[in-house]
Amino acid sequence: MARPTQHAEAGASLTEAISEAIVELYGRVYGHDRTIANTYINGDVVVCVLERILTTEEARLVADGAAAKVIDGRVAFQTDSEDEFTAAVERASPVGASSRS
């Protein structure tokens, strides 16, 4: 579920579209639908902040003191799925917008 951000109306619809796309993809990839996203745009920089992202197993590992294991797994996974998340943002963005590495 994406929360609306506080931007001008046109910007708000874009930030909401990006938030919704990322939450949908995140749910599909990680298998849960409790993630919340807030997207901010400043010029050509887009930042999507996610909350409530840990799976039940990841939360258990963190509680058991194995946060480093969760971080390592997330970094590896995010590296592998970066193109999928980038494409989701580009689809929600104005025609002709693309990301830069």
C-alpha positions in Angstrom: 0.0 0.0 0.0 1.6 3.2 -1.1 1.1 6.4 1.0 0.6 9.6 -0.9 3.4 12.1 -0.7 3.1 15.9 -0.3 3.9 17.3 -3.7 2.1 19.4 -6.3 -0.8 17.6 -7.8 0.9 16.5 -11.0 4.0 15.5 -9.1 1.9 13.7 -6.5 0.3 11.5 -9.2 3.7 10.6 -10.5 5.2 9.8 -7.1 2.1 7.8 -6.2 2.4 5.8 -9.5 6.0 5.0 -8.7 5.3 4.1 -5.1 2.4 1.8 -6.3 4.6 0.1 -8.9 7.5 -0.5 -6.4 5.1 -1.9 -3.8 3.5 -4.2 -6.3 6.8 -5.4 -7.6 8.2 -5.8 -4.0 5.2 -7.8 -3.0 5.6 -10.1 -6.0 9.3 -10.5 -5.5 9.4 -10.9 -1.7 6.0 -12.6 -1.3 4.3 -10.1 1.1 2.0 -7.1 0.7 2.7 -5.1 3.8 5.3 -2.8 2.4 4.7 1.0 2.4 6.5 3.3 0.0 7.0 7.1 -0.2 8.5 8.5 -3.4 10.3 11.8 -3.6 11.4 13.5 -6.8 13.9 16.4 -7.0 14.8 17.3 -10.6 15.9 14.1 -12.2 16.5 12.2 -8.9 13.9 9.7 -7.7 14.1 8.2 -4.3 11.6 5.6 -3.1 11.7 5.0 0.7 10.3 1.7 1.8 8.9 0.7 5.2 7.9 -2.7 6.6 10.0 -4.5 4.1 11.3 -7.5 6.1 9.8 -11.0 5.5 8.8 -12.9 8.6 12.0 -15.0 8.3 14.2 -11.9 7.9 12.6 -10.3 11.0 13.3 -13.4 13.0 16.9 -13.5 11.8 17.3 -9.8 12.8 15.7 -10.5 16.2 18.2 -13.4 16.7 21.2 -11.1 16.0 21.8 -12.2 12.4 21.1 -8.8 10.7 24.3 -9.1 8.7 23.0 -12.2 7.1 19.8 -10.4 6.1 21.7 -7.5 4.7 24.0 -9.7 2.7 21.1 -11.6 1.2 19.2 -8.4 0.4 22.2 -6.8 -1.3 22.8 -9.9 -3.5 19.1 -10.1 -4.4 18.8 -6.4 -5.2 21.9 -6.6 -7.4 20.2 -9.4 -9.4 16.8 -7.7 -9.6 17.9 -4.1 -10.1 16.8 -4.0 -13.8 13.3 -5.1 -12.8 12.9 -2.3 -10.3 14.4 0.3 -12.6 12.0 -0.8 -15.4 9.0 -0.4 -13.0 10.1 3.2 -12.2 10.6 4.0 -15.9 7.2 2.6 -16.8 5.5 4.9 -14.3 7.5 7.9 -15.4 6.8 10.3 -18.2 7.5 9.1 -21.7 11.2 9.4 -22.6 12.4 9.3 -19.0 15.1 6.8 -18.3 17.4 6.0 -15.4 21.1 6.6 -15.1 23.5 4.3 -13.4 
